[in-house]
Every structure is written in C-alpha cells, then in structure tokens.
Amino acid sequence: MFDKFFSKKPAHAQTDISRRFNLIGRVGQGSMSKVWKAVDLQSGRTVALKVLDKEKTQRFEERFKGLNKPSEGEIALTLNHPNIVRTFEFGWTTEDEMFLVMEFVEGVGLALLVDLQNEELKRYRLRYMIQIGEALNHFHQQNWIHRDICPRNIMVSDEKSIRLIDFGLVVPSTPEFRRPGNRTGTASYMAPELIKRRATDQRLDIFSYAVTCFEMYTKRFPWDAALTIDAVLQHINKPPVEITTLVQGIDKQIAAAIMKGLKANPDERWQKVSEMVAEIRDAEARLVKLAREAAAKAAASKPAGAQPAATTANPANPSPAPPPAKPPAAANPAAPATPAAGEKKSPPAKRPRKSSPDDDIDLTAMFAE
C-alpha cells in the first residue's frame, strides 16, 4: 500500500502511444530513434511518430550537463520553414522515452538520389541545393547549429521539395555550446575545426553543406570516405579534390561556390550560408536565361511551316526528356531510402517565391556534366 506514496512519480505527463496512435508500421530507424508511420487518433491525420532511444539520448545529453540544453522536441517546435519537416508536438511515452509527432513526408531520401545519380537529381539538383541552404539558413537565423547536415538527414518530397528531417545533434549557437570538445556529427561531413576539437560555430554547417553539394554532383566525397575519426583526419591533412576535375563542364560559378565552402580554415569559407546560397541562385538564374535564349534561337531557325518537334524542357535535346524514375513506396522523416514519385513545382524556402517556367528547364544536356 505504501508504493503509491513512495514510488517515484514521472517528472512530466506520459502518453500511452499504443492507445493514442494507430501504428501502421515502422518506416525508419536512426542511430538514436525509431520512426513509425501512424494515424494520430486525436487529430485523425497521418503522421511520422519518432521515438527517441532513452539511454542513447541520455548519454548524449550528459555531454551538456549543467548547460540547460533544449531537448530535440523543444528545438523542433521552434522551426517553421517550408524546407524543414514540421513538428506538431512532443511528449513522453509510458517508458519515459521522448516522442515527436511530425509531418509525414511522402518522398525519397536524398541519399538514395545521390547514389542513383538519376535524371531526377540531375534535373532538380540546383533547386535542391538552394532549398537545403535556405533551410539551413533558417536554422542559423533561429540561433541553432545543426551539426549533422548530410543527405541521410534530407528528404525529397513527391513535390520535389526538400525537407530537413533530423535535429538530434542540434545545439544553440551560444558561447557555452561553441566551446571545444563536442565532436559529434557524421565523419565524412565533419569540418576540420570540429575534428581538431577547436571552438566551433555555424560555419561548420556550411562545410557540411558544401560536402553535400559536392556529393550531389560527384557521388563521392571530396576526400576518401571517412569511416573512422582517423580517416577523417584527411580533412585537415590534404586539400579536397577539385570538383572541376571530376565533373566535366560544371558551371565555374557553382564549382567555385562549393569549393569555397570546403575551405579548411573557417575564415576562408563562406561566413554565412545565405552568401553561398545567393551564389548558387545567381548561377541558376544565368543558366536558365541561357537555356531560354538557346530555345528561342532554335525555334526561330526552323523553316516556316515546319512541324514542331516534340516539346522538351531542354533546348539542346530535341527528344522529350524521360520522366524521373518512380521509386517504390512512401518515406518519412527517418527513412530516407523509401522512395515515391510525382512531379510538381516545389515551393522554395523563405516563404517560397512563385514557381515559373524557368524552374523546370532541364540544363543537364545543354551544360555537360
């Protein structure tokens, strides 16, 4: 009878997720979490239910003991951007594990597209690069450091729109969290200052973003794959491979933007991700203009009365471009390898600009890659 008086009460309300949600099936697993596709029986909507591993999360949080670090759920609720997966709420299960109720994204993981290097990636690559950068810029404007930007943590929706999906390593961009020592992240995307255990800031995310862009063009890292901390020391001991030697005909402005983001010295990198995004967007606008001019010139040179060729978005290729390959099933915020399809103009970030015919112009054949 004394149990009810002396048993330790939970520090917060707990939810029986088996009663609150109809768990349709597991759709992903990260290093510190599991994700289900589920129907929220309170709201009736289909969601991604992310449940954090209690022990692994606790070990990670202990690194910041005494610093009053916000939880992943608290961080996720501060983010409101079209290229960041939306989090509706968070809570704790009856096992005292944190859970997040998130937007369910129908789509495919960027990591899969990088591996396939298919027509979809080539056609929308610049759009995706810009949207990733704008999502990251939103993180930085909210005074966070993401610390784990990589294709594994990025989804591409059916509407060809990027979503950043994981906030497990995010920390505030404040002096106490920028101190040397916190070497967390994914090895192949780690900035040199992080590897050296030096003080860090938001510029480490710019480095990871540049590695991601490099990989989107080349299907490889700027160095040999870094599977261990010892291997990742290459980031400080040797310069990155020049992207122009790997990608024939890559636009020089885009190549320069990526390579500047890979500078070992953070003072030589882009100082704000918005600067790198602006450079890529400027190059995209110029390439689209050239493509449109080439298309108009080709149309004007046709003999009068000639039957028009099949319509194509690429003026250098008169045959219609094949539609992007349709990957298998639906995906979610922790399962980037589950594909889907569909084609719709994406809303770029920062209260997205309106799509125009330029957005779907295919530049891949006109500018050899």
Secondary structure, DSSP 4 states (H G I P E B T S, - for coil): -THHHHSPPPSS--B-HHHHEEEEEEEEE-SSEEEEEEEETTT--EEEEEEE-HHHHHHHHGGGTTS-PPPHHHHHHT---TTB--EEEEEEBTTS-EEEEEEPPPEEEHHHHHHHT-HHHHHHHHHHHHHHHHHHHHHHHTTEE----SGGGEEEETTS-EEE---TT-EESSGGGSSTT---S-GGG--HHHHTT----THHHHHHHHHHHHHHHHSS-SSS---SHHHHTHHHHSPPPPGGGTSTT--HHHHHHHHHHT-SSGGGS-SSHHHHHHHHHHHHHHHHHHHHHHHHHHHHTSPTTPPPPPP-S-TT--SPPPPPP--SS--BTTBTT-----------SSSPPPP-GGGG---TTTS--
